[in-house]
Each structure stands twice: as C-alpha cells, then as structure tokens.
C-alpha cells in the first residue's frame, strides 16, 4: 500500500493581531487539506501594500501563528511583490484566499497559469466582515 502525501493548504496575510475572522479563515482553509501553512507578509512588503508598518514585527507575527493549533507551519513570505518563490519551496496543493483578498487573487491566478503550476485557488467565505476586518479593528471600530 502506497503512502499518500499530505495535502498542503496555504494562506497568505499580514496577520497583525489574530482575531476571530483570522481563526475562521484558518478553520475554513484547514478543511481543504491535511496541513495548513500561513505565509506572513514581511514588514517592508506590508508598508508597500498598506502604507504603514504593522503593529507587530514579522518575527512576532510568525511566532504567534506557530502557536496556533490549526497551523502546521508559519513562514515569512517573499521579499518582492508577485515573486511567489515560496510556492516553489513549499509546493502547496491549494491556496485559500480570504473574501477581502481580490487583489492577491488577481495577481496570483495569472501567475500560476504562466508558471504552469497546478495549485488550486479557493475563495473562502466571509465571517462577519463588517465587524472583524483588521483595518476596522485597528481604527478602534468594534461593531457595537
């Protein structure tokens, strides 16, 4: 009997303070594979994308995610936008994107086709997006 390889599912994000929306993302993504890998956006990339540094450093964010029972591994993402070298290194079977990651979807799907990589891209359902989006929480809006 052949040993079947574990199916690796990957999520991408800044993960600057884990909230219930992130936990829901992890729970949904975990259903698509055996091991969930969280790819953490580097500090410099976060500044380029969002115009500001995250509250927690990239090493703090990775360390926090590594403690999460749903996550098999947390790693830093690439140093350059749209390079996706991490996909060649970790070889995921699927990438799960949050409801608010349309820009990433628009970038990564054509890149996967160009590279001829057979990695499934799955859009996950929102979880109370008006209450738990990180940008709202960081502004002090708590939905009460």
MDTraj code that builds the backbone (N, CA, C; nanometers):
import mdtraj as md
import numpy as np

residues = "UNK UNK UNK UNK UNK UNK UNK UNK UNK UNK UNK UNK UNK UNK UNK UNK UNK UNK UNK UNK UNK UNK UNK UNK UNK UNK UNK UNK UNK UNK UNK UNK UNK UNK UNK UNK UNK UNK UNK UNK UNK UNK UNK UNK UNK UNK UNK UNK UNK UNK UNK UNK UNK UNK UNK UNK UNK UNK UNK UNK UNK UNK UNK UNK UNK UNK UNK UNK UNK UNK UNK UNK UNK UNK UNK UNK UNK UNK UNK UNK UNK UNK UNK UNK UNK UNK UNK UNK UNK UNK UNK UNK UNK UNK UNK UNK UNK UNK UNK UNK UNK UNK UNK UNK UNK UNK UNK UNK UNK UNK UNK UNK UNK UNK UNK UNK UNK UNK UNK UNK UNK UNK UNK UNK UNK UNK UNK UNK UNK UNK UNK UNK UNK UNK UNK UNK UNK UNK UNK UNK UNK UNK UNK UNK".split()
xyz = np.array([
    [0.0844, -0.1181, 0.0000],
    [0.0000, 0.0000, 0.0000],
    [0.0891, 0.1247, 0.0000],
    [0.0652, 0.2143, -0.0942],
    [0.1457, 0.3353, -0.1078],
    [0.1070, 0.4372, -0.0012],
    [0.2063, 0.5086, 0.0463],
    [0.1816, 0.6147, 0.1423],
    [0.1434, 0.7404, 0.0651],
    [0.0293, 0.7965, 0.1003],
    [-0.0190, 0.9156, 0.0312],
    [0.0411, 1.0402, 0.0965],
    [0.0910, 1.1310, 0.0139],
    [0.1490, 1.2555, 0.0647],
    [0.0404, 1.3422, 0.1275],
    [0.0804, 1.4182, 0.2264],
    [-0.0133, 1.5093, 0.2904],
    [-0.0463, 1.6244, 0.1965],
    [-0.1718, 1.6641, 0.1988],
    [-0.2160, 1.7760, 0.1168],
    [-0.1909, 1.9054, 0.1941],
    [-0.1118, 1.9943, 0.1335],
    [-0.0744, 2.1206, 0.1967],
    [-0.1625, 2.2332, 0.1437],
    [-0.2196, 2.3081, 0.2357],
    [-0.3018, 2.4240, 0.2036],
    [-0.2306, 2.5476, 0.2577],
    [-0.2317, 2.6544, 0.1793],
    [-0.1583, 2.7749, 0.2160],
    [-0.2532, 2.8942, 0.2232],
    [-0.2303, 2.9793, 0.3232],
    [-0.2995, 3.1077, 0.3322],
    [-0.1943, 3.2177, 0.3392],
    [-0.2294, 3.3338, 0.2881],
    [-0.1403, 3.4497, 0.2884],
    [-0.2044, 3.5617, 0.3690],
    [-0.1223, 3.6399, 0.4375],
    [-0.1756, 3.7555, 0.5075],
    [-0.0710, 3.8285, 0.5884],
    [-0.1114, 3.9441, 0.6390],
    [-0.0261, 4.0199, 0.7297],
    [-0.0375, 3.9595, 0.8691],
    [-0.1580, 3.9240, 0.9096],
    [-0.1853, 3.8607, 1.0389],
    [-0.1304, 3.9449, 1.1540],
    [-0.1670, 4.0726, 1.1524],
    [-0.1182, 4.1693, 1.2513],
    [-0.2167, 4.1778, 1.3674],
    [-0.2123, 4.0794, 1.4529],
    [-0.3090, 4.0665, 1.5609],
    [-0.4178, 3.9713, 1.5155],
    [-0.4185, 3.8521, 1.5702],
    [-0.5121, 3.7481, 1.5261],
    [-0.6483, 3.7706, 1.5919],
    [-0.7525, 3.7750, 1.5103],
    [-0.8891, 3.7913, 1.5604],
    [-0.9752, 3.6756, 1.5101],
    [-1.1032, 3.6765, 1.5476],
    [-1.1930, 3.5667, 1.5117],
    [-1.2072, 3.5487, 1.3610],
    [-1.1961, 3.6565, 1.2851],
    [-1.2012, 3.6452, 1.1393],
    [-1.0843, 3.5645, 1.0853],
    [-0.9646, 3.5863, 1.1421],
    [-0.8485, 3.5055, 1.1027],
    [-0.8700, 3.3592, 1.1421],
    [-0.9197, 3.3372, 1.2633],
    [-0.9425, 3.1993, 1.3088],
    [-1.0413, 3.1278, 1.2167],
    [-1.1446, 3.2009, 1.1752],
    [-1.2410, 3.1432, 1.0828],
    [-1.1759, 3.1105, 0.9488],
    [-1.0885, 3.1986, 0.9013],
    [-1.0128, 3.1739, 0.7784],
    [-0.9323, 3.0447, 0.7925],
    [-0.8630, 3.0285, 0.9056],
    [-0.7817, 2.9087, 0.9280],
    [-0.8690, 2.7836, 0.9320],
    [-0.9843, 2.7922, 0.9994],
    [-1.0746, 2.6768, 1.0085],
    [-1.1271, 2.6373, 0.8708],
    [-1.1689, 2.7368, 0.7925],
    [-1.2181, 2.7069, 0.6576],
    [-1.1077, 2.6464, 0.5713],
    [-0.9895, 2.7071, 0.5739],
    [-0.8784, 2.6612, 0.4894],
    [-0.8354, 2.5208, 0.5276],
    [-0.8321, 2.4924, 0.6548],
    [-0.7856, 2.3618, 0.7040],
    [-0.8706, 2.2474, 0.6488],
    [-0.9947, 2.2746, 0.6163],
    [-1.0847, 2.1722, 0.5615],
    [-1.0417, 2.1251, 0.4227],
    [-0.9559, 2.2015, 0.3561],
    [-0.9134, 2.1675, 0.2203],
    [-0.7835, 2.0884, 0.2150],
    [-0.7289, 2.0524, 0.3300],
    [-0.6038, 1.9768, 0.3285],
    [-0.5689, 1.9190, 0.4634],
    [-0.4515, 1.8584, 0.4677],
    [-0.4030, 1.7948, 0.5902],
    [-0.3198, 1.8892, 0.6756],
    [-0.2475, 1.9795, 0.6109],
    [-0.1609, 2.0734, 0.6822],
    [-0.1840, 2.2144, 0.6293],
    [-0.1985, 2.3070, 0.7222],
    [-0.2177, 2.4471, 0.6863],
    [-0.0886, 2.5236, 0.7118],
    [-0.0419, 2.5935, 0.6089],
    [0.0772, 2.6777, 0.6191],
    [0.0331, 2.8231, 0.6020],
    [0.0705, 2.9069, 0.6983],
    [0.0408, 3.0500, 0.6909],
    [0.1649, 3.1238, 0.6425],
    [0.1499, 3.1983, 0.5345],
    [0.2595, 3.2785, 0.4801],
    [0.2375, 3.4224, 0.5258],
    [0.3329, 3.4727, 0.6028],
    [0.3223, 3.6036, 0.6661],
    [0.3917, 3.7095, 0.5804],
    [0.3189, 3.8146, 0.5511],
    [0.3734, 3.9259, 0.4731],
    [0.4843, 3.9951, 0.5523],
    [0.5953, 4.0177, 0.4871],
    [0.7093, 4.0833, 0.5524],
    [0.6760, 4.2289, 0.5856],
    [0.7479, 4.2823, 0.6838],
    [0.7243, 4.4205, 0.7272],
    [0.7343, 4.5192, 0.6112],
    [0.8403, 4.5086, 0.5326],
    [0.8617, 4.6023, 0.4221],
    [0.7515, 4.5911, 0.3169],
    [0.7092, 4.4690, 0.2891],
    [0.6010, 4.4475, 0.1919],
    [0.4696, 4.5050, 0.2448],
    [0.4460, 4.4882, 0.3750],
    [0.3248, 4.5428, 0.4354],
    [0.3226, 4.6942, 0.4206],
    [0.4363, 4.7571, 0.4415],
    [0.4466, 4.9023, 0.4248],
    [0.4171, 4.9420, 0.2805],
    [0.4700, 4.8655, 0.1839],
    [0.4437, 4.8944, 0.0424],
    [0.2955, 4.8795, 0.0095],
    [0.2332, 4.7751, 0.0626],
    [0.0944, 4.7451, 0.0286],
    [-0.0065, 4.8308, 0.1044],
    [0.0229, 4.8593, 0.2316],
    [-0.0754, 4.9270, 0.3160],
    [-0.0345, 5.0674, 0.3584],
    [0.0886, 5.1058, 0.3241],
    [0.1332, 5.2399, 0.3565],
    [0.1776, 5.2609, 0.5000],
    [0.1884, 5.1534, 0.5765],
    [0.2336, 5.1654, 0.7154],
    [0.2891, 5.0319, 0.7632],
    [0.3732, 5.0413, 0.8647],
    [0.4269, 4.9200, 0.9260],
    [0.3186, 4.8514, 1.0082],
    [0.3243, 4.7191, 1.0177],
    [0.2308, 4.6504, 1.1071],
    [0.2643, 4.6812, 1.2533],
    [0.1664, 4.6611, 1.3420],
    [0.1897, 4.6820, 1.4851],
    [0.2931, 4.5841, 1.5390],
    [0.2839, 4.4596, 1.4935],
    [0.3747, 4.3546, 1.5392],
    [0.4766, 4.3253, 1.4295],
    [0.5997, 4.2972, 1.4679],
    [0.7047, 4.2679, 1.3699],
    [0.6751, 4.1364, 1.2989],
    [0.7398, 4.1165, 1.1857],
    [0.7192, 3.9921, 1.1100],
    [0.7562, 3.8701, 1.1936],
    [0.8616, 3.8785, 1.2729],
    [0.9011, 3.7632, 1.3552],
    [0.7990, 3.7373, 1.4658],
    [0.7411, 3.8430, 1.5225],
    [0.6365, 3.8253, 1.6240],
    [0.5119, 3.7618, 1.5627],
    [0.4769, 3.8055, 1.4424],
    [0.3573, 3.7514, 1.3769],
    [0.3756, 3.6047, 1.3415],
    [0.4944, 3.5673, 1.2937],
    [0.5227, 3.4257, 1.2643],
    [0.5156, 3.3441, 1.3926],
    [0.5775, 3.3931, 1.4996],
    [0.5790, 3.3204, 1.6272],
    [0.4375, 3.2992, 1.6805],
    [0.3527, 3.4004, 1.6695],
    [0.2139, 3.3883, 1.7145],
    [0.1408, 3.2802, 1.6361],
    [0.1575, 3.2795, 1.5057],
    [0.0888, 3.1808, 1.4220],
    [0.1393, 3.0391, 1.4473],
    [0.2663, 3.0250, 1.4765],
    [0.3213, 2.8914, 1.5027],
    [0.2608, 2.8285, 1.6274],
    [0.2038, 2.9103, 1.7146],
    [0.1397, 2.8603, 1.8365],
    [-0.0041, 2.8157, 1.8121],
    [-0.0599, 2.8497, 1.6971],
    [-0.1992, 2.8177, 1.6665],
    [-0.2123, 2.6701, 1.6307],
    [-0.3046, 2.6017, 1.6954],
    [-0.3219, 2.4575, 1.6761],
    [-0.3640, 2.4208, 1.5342],
    [-0.4294, 2.5101, 1.4625],
    [-0.4746, 2.4799, 1.3263],
    [-0.3638, 2.4925, 1.2230],
    [-0.2552, 2.5593, 1.2596],
    [-0.1492, 2.5896, 1.1638],
    [-0.0300, 2.4970, 1.1847],
    [0.0042, 2.4219, 1.0800],
    [0.1184, 2.3297, 1.0871],
    [0.2502, 2.4050, 1.0825],
    [0.2524, 2.5158, 1.0068],
    [0.3749, 2.5936, 0.9942],
    [0.3396, 2.7365, 0.9540],
    [0.4211, 2.8302, 1.0001],
    [0.4092, 2.9703, 0.9599],
    [0.5463, 3.0139, 0.9105],
    [0.5477, 3.0782, 0.7949],
    [0.6739, 3.1189, 0.7324],
    [0.6606, 3.2609, 0.6803],
    [0.7752, 3.3256, 0.6646],
    [0.7757, 3.4577, 0.6031],
    [0.7587, 3.4453, 0.4526],
    [0.6848, 3.5379, 0.3956],
    [0.6663, 3.5408, 0.2512],
    [0.7890, 3.5944, 0.1805],
    [0.7768, 3.6060, 0.0511],
    [0.8869, 3.6536, -0.0319],
    [0.9187, 3.7996, -0.0035],
    [1.0377, 3.8399, -0.0432],
    [1.0834, 3.9768, -0.0202],
    [1.0369, 4.0731, -0.1290],
    [0.9850, 4.0206, -0.2402],
    [0.9436, 4.1056, -0.3517],
    [0.8000, 4.0741, -0.3911],
    [0.7248, 4.1768, -0.4238],
    [0.5868, 4.1592, -0.4681],
    [0.5798, 4.0690, -0.5906],
    [0.4806, 3.9841, -0.5919],
    [0.4492, 3.8987, -0.7072],
    [0.5577, 3.7987, -0.7440],
    [0.6488, 3.7672, -0.6527],
    [0.7518, 3.6684, -0.6879],
    [0.7056, 3.5261, -0.6572],
    [0.6394, 3.5045, -0.5460],
    [0.5795, 3.3753, -0.5097],
    [0.6777, 3.2585, -0.5095],
    [0.8039, 3.2847, -0.4791],
    [0.9015, 3.1757, -0.4694],
    [0.8653, 3.0753, -0.3613],
    [0.7919, 3.1199, -0.2617],
    [0.7500, 3.0321, -0.1528],
    [0.6682, 2.9139, -0.2057],
    [0.5992, 2.9328, -0.3173],
    [0.5195, 2.8242, -0.3757],
    [0.6088, 2.7144, -0.4315],
    [0.7235, 2.7521, -0.4867],
    [0.8185, 2.6520, -0.5356],
    [0.8829, 2.5775, -0.4194],
    [0.9049, 2.6479, -0.3093],
    [0.9694, 2.5864, -0.1930],
    [0.8771, 2.4899, -0.1201],
    [0.7529, 2.5307, -0.0951],
    [0.6626, 2.4514, -0.0110],
    [0.5653, 2.3634, -0.0886],
    [0.5482, 2.3915, -0.2169],
    [0.4659, 2.3097, -0.3062],
    [0.3260, 2.2782, -0.2495],
    [0.2465, 2.3817, -0.2246],
    [0.1115, 2.3556, -0.1735],
    [0.0219, 2.2946, -0.2807],
    [-0.0791, 2.2229, -0.2357],
    [-0.1799, 2.1691, -0.3262],
    [-0.2898, 2.2718, -0.3523],
    [-0.3104, 2.3591, -0.2537],
    [-0.4167, 2.4591, -0.2650],
    [-0.3755, 2.5871, -0.1932],
    [-0.4291, 2.6976, -0.2426],
    [-0.4140, 2.8279, -0.1788],
    [-0.5544, 2.8759, -0.1468],
    [-0.5782, 2.9092, -0.0209],
    [-0.7077, 2.9621, 0.0192],
    [-0.6948, 3.1120, 0.0412],
    [-0.7825, 3.1864, -0.0241],
    [-0.7814, 3.3321, -0.0145],
    [-0.9046, 3.3798, 0.0599],
    [-0.8850, 3.4801, 0.1430],
    [-0.9964, 3.5395, 0.2148],
    [-1.0856, 3.6197, 0.1225],
    [-1.2044, 3.6506, 0.1714],
    [-1.3018, 3.7253, 0.0912],
    [-1.2481, 3.8622, 0.0496],
    [-1.1535, 3.9165, 0.1268],
    [-1.1025, 4.0514, 0.1014],
    [-0.9681, 4.0520, 0.0288],
    [-0.9309, 3.9400, -0.0315],
    [-0.8008, 3.9296, -0.0981],
    [-0.8135, 3.9253, -0.2503],
    [-0.9005, 4.0090, -0.3053],
    [-0.9215, 4.0115, -0.4501],
    [-0.7960, 4.0546, -0.5250],
    [-0.7229, 4.1513, -0.4714],
    [-0.6000, 4.1969, -0.5372],
    [-0.5000, 4.0828, -0.5482],
    [-0.4867, 4.0053, -0.4416],
    [-0.3973, 3.8896, -0.4450],
    [-0.4470, 3.7871, -0.5464],
    [-0.5768, 3.7617, -0.5495],
    [-0.6334, 3.6674, -0.6469],
    [-0.6038, 3.7130, -0.7897],
    [-0.6215, 3.8427, -0.8160],
    [-0.5972, 3.8971, -0.9499],
    [-0.4511, 3.8838, -0.9913],
    [-0.3615, 3.8784, -0.8954],
    [-0.2183, 3.8680, -0.9229],
    [-0.1719, 3.7225, -0.9311],
    [-0.2174, 3.6405, -0.8383],
    [-0.1613, 3.5060, -0.8266],
    [-0.2194, 3.4073, -0.9283],
    [-0.3458, 3.4219, -0.9642],
    [-0.4069, 3.3267, -1.0583],
    [-0.3377, 3.3308, -1.1950],
    [-0.3174, 3.4488, -1.2558],
    [-0.2440, 3.4512, -1.3835],
    [-0.0991, 3.4040, -1.3681],
    [-0.0380, 3.4358, -1.2534],
    [0.1000, 3.3925, -1.2289],
    [0.1081, 3.2398, -1.2268],
    [0.0137, 3.1752, -1.1601],
    [0.0118, 3.0284, -1.1551],
    [-0.0033, 2.9694, -1.2952],
    [-0.0897, 3.0294, -1.3770],
    [-0.1077, 2.9817, -1.5146],
    [0.0200, 2.9992, -1.5954],
    [0.0835, 3.1144, -1.5795],
    [0.2079, 3.1416, -1.6522],
    [0.3172, 3.0419, -1.6126],
    [0.3231, 3.0079, -1.4860],
    [0.4246, 2.9147, -1.4361],
    [0.3853, 2.7683, -1.4591],
    [0.2622, 2.7469, -1.5075],
    [0.2092, 2.6123, -1.5304],
    [0.2102, 2.5285, -1.4022],
    [0.1700, 2.5935, -1.2927],
    [0.1608, 2.5255, -1.1636],
    [0.0162, 2.4846, -1.1393],
    [-0.0025, 2.3602, -1.1034],
    [-0.1358, 2.3068, -1.0788],
    [-0.1679, 2.3188, -0.9296],
    [-0.1968, 2.4414, -0.8883],
    [-0.2318, 2.4692, -0.7493],
    [-0.3725, 2.5275, -0.7493],
    [-0.4616, 2.4616, -0.6789],
    [-0.5998, 2.5064, -0.6716],
    [-0.6083, 2.6352, -0.5893],
    [-0.6838, 2.7332, -0.6381],
    [-0.7076, 2.8570, -0.5644],
    [-0.8537, 2.8576, -0.5209],
    [-0.8749, 2.8718, -0.3912],
    [-1.0083, 2.8632, -0.3318],
    [-1.0401, 2.9945, -0.2614],
    [-1.1551, 3.0533, -0.2938],
    [-1.2002, 3.1739, -0.2231],
    [-1.2871, 3.1298, -0.1056],
    [-1.2536, 3.1777, 0.0119],
    [-1.3261, 3.1418, 0.1329],
    [-1.4374, 3.2419, 0.1612],
    [-1.5334, 3.1980, 0.2398],
    [-1.6484, 3.2811, 0.2727],
    [-1.6126, 3.3819, 0.3822],
    [-1.6760, 3.4998, 0.3783],
    [-1.6505, 3.5986, 0.4841],
    [-1.7117, 3.5546, 0.6167],
    [-1.6529, 3.6036, 0.7225],
    [-1.7035, 3.5790, 0.8568],
    [-1.7245, 3.7144, 0.9230],
    [-1.8466, 3.7598, 0.9293],
    [-1.8806, 3.8893, 0.9872],
    [-1.7835, 3.9980, 0.9412],
    [-1.7693, 4.0182, 0.8106],
    [-1.6673, 4.1108, 0.7601],
    [-1.6822, 4.2539, 0.8105],
    [-1.8051, 4.2975, 0.8361],
    [-1.8240, 4.4345, 0.8841],
    [-1.7750, 4.4531, 1.0272],
    [-1.7550, 4.3428, 1.0991],
    [-1.7120, 4.3522, 1.2387],
    [-1.5655, 4.3165, 1.2594],
    [-1.5110, 4.2268, 1.1782],
    [-1.3824, 4.1688, 1.2128],
    [-1.2700, 4.1963, 1.1144],
    [-1.2880, 4.2863, 1.0229],
    [-1.1789, 4.3186, 0.9313],
    [-1.0709, 4.3934, 1.0093],
    [-0.9466, 4.3526, 0.9947],
    [-0.8356, 4.4094, 1.0727],
    [-0.8284, 4.5609, 1.0632],
    [-0.8530, 4.6161, 0.9443],
    [-0.8420, 4.7614, 0.9300],
    [-0.9459, 4.8324, 1.0161],
    [-1.0644, 4.7733, 1.0330],
    [-1.1658, 4.8329, 1.1199],
    [-1.1252, 4.8216, 1.2660],
    [-1.0747, 4.7054, 1.3044],
    [-1.0312, 4.6871, 1.4424],
    [-0.9167, 4.7807, 1.4764],
    [-0.8247, 4.7999, 1.3825],
    [-0.7106, 4.8880, 1.4064],
    [-0.7524, 5.0344, 1.4177],
    [-0.8688, 5.0687, 1.3620],
    [-0.9198, 5.2054, 1.3732],
    [-0.9995, 5.2248, 1.5020],
    [-1.0126, 5.1170, 1.5802],
    [-1.0875, 5.1267, 1.7046],
    [-1.2357, 5.1027, 1.6876],
    [-1.2781, 5.0537, 1.5700],
    [-1.4189, 5.0251, 1.5454],
    [-1.4445, 4.8802, 1.5811],
    [-1.5351, 4.8575, 1.6735],
    [-1.5583, 4.7219, 1.7217],
    [-1.6981, 4.6706, 1.6910],
    [-1.7780, 4.7448, 1.6192],
    [-1.9074, 4.6962, 1.5734],
    [-2.0146, 4.6889, 1.6800],
    [-2.0007, 4.7613, 1.7891],
    [-2.1024, 4.7581, 1.8947],
    [-2.2035, 4.8692, 1.8735],
])
top = md.Topology()
chain = top.add_chain()
for i, resn in enumerate(residues, 1):
    res = top.add_residue(resn, chain, resSeq=i)
    for name in ("N", "CA", "C"):
        top.add_atom(name, md.element.get_by_symbol(name[0]), res)
traj = md.Trajectory(xyz[None], top)
